[in-house]
């Protein structure tokens, strides 16, 4: 559920308190996981690559068409519900 950032019920306050706003992160494409390492924690979750943004030329490349994204990670963006 999305909530406004100024809504005190927003989960953002807890993520900031845990340090996720400053956490280092790494995506392991071989196992399909993203790992966040805020101070004193290590949190992993499944990941799908939606795409990548190149700030040097302002381009976006969708994950399903990205040559360096393995098919299992890019698959979520390649299908469309009808």
C-alpha positions as CSV (number, residue, x, y, z in Angstrom):
1,X,0.0,0.0,0.0
2,X,1.4,3.4,-0.9
3,X,1.1,6.3,1.5
4,X,2.2,9.9,1.4
5,X,5.7,10.5,2.9
6,X,4.2,12.8,5.5
7,X,1.7,10.1,6.7
8,X,2.9,8.9,10.1
9,X,1.7,5.4,9.3
10,X,4.1,5.2,6.5
11,X,6.7,2.4,6.7
12,X,9.3,4.8,5.6
13,X,9.9,6.0,9.2
14,X,10.9,2.5,10.2
15,X,13.2,2.0,7.2
16,X,14.9,5.3,8.0
17,X,15.3,4.3,11.6
18,X,16.9,1.0,10.5
19,X,19.3,2.8,8.2
20,X,17.9,1.5,4.8
21,X,18.1,5.0,3.5
22,X,21.9,4.9,3.9
23,X,22.4,1.1,3.4
24,X,24.9,-0.4,1.0
25,X,23.2,-2.8,-1.4
26,X,24.2,-5.5,-3.9
27,X,22.3,-7.5,-6.5
28,X,23.4,-11.1,-7.0
29,X,22.0,-12.0,-10.5
30,X,23.2,-15.6,-10.2
31,X,20.7,-16.3,-7.4
32,X,18.2,-13.5,-8.0
33,X,18.6,-11.7,-4.6
34,X,19.2,-8.1,-3.5
35,X,21.1,-7.7,-0.2
36,X,20.9,-4.5,1.9
37,X,23.5,-4.0,4.7
38,X,22.5,-1.2,7.0
39,X,24.6,-0.9,10.1
40,X,24.4,-4.1,12.1
41,X,21.9,-5.8,9.7
42,X,22.0,-8.0,6.6
43,X,18.6,-8.2,4.7
44,X,18.1,-10.2,1.5
45,X,15.0,-10.3,-0.7
46,X,14.1,-11.7,-4.2
47,X,14.8,-9.3,-7.0
48,X,13.6,-8.7,-10.5
49,X,15.3,-6.2,-12.8
50,X,12.8,-3.7,-14.2
51,X,15.5,-1.8,-16.1
52,X,18.5,0.4,-15.9
53,X,19.0,4.1,-16.3
54,X,22.2,5.7,-17.7
55,X,22.6,9.2,-16.4
56,X,25.3,10.0,-18.9
57,X,22.9,10.0,-21.8
58,X,19.6,9.9,-20.1
59,X,18.5,6.6,-21.5
60,X,16.5,3.8,-20.0
61,X,16.8,0.1,-21.0
62,X,14.1,-2.3,-20.0
63,X,15.2,-5.4,-18.1
64,X,13.6,-7.8,-20.6
65,X,15.7,-6.3,-23.4
66,X,18.9,-5.8,-21.4
67,X,21.8,-8.0,-22.6
68,X,23.4,-8.4,-19.1
69,X,20.2,-9.4,-17.2
70,X,19.6,-13.1,-17.0
71,X,16.2,-14.3,-18.3
72,X,14.7,-15.3,-14.9
73,X,15.3,-11.9,-13.5
74,X,14.1,-10.0,-16.6
75,X,11.0,-12.2,-17.1
76,X,8.7,-10.3,-14.9
77,X,8.8,-7.3,-17.2
78,X,8.4,-9.2,-20.4
79,X,4.9,-10.3,-20.0
80,X,1.6,-8.4,-20.1
81,X,-1.7,-9.3,-18.5
82,X,-4.6,-9.0,-21.0
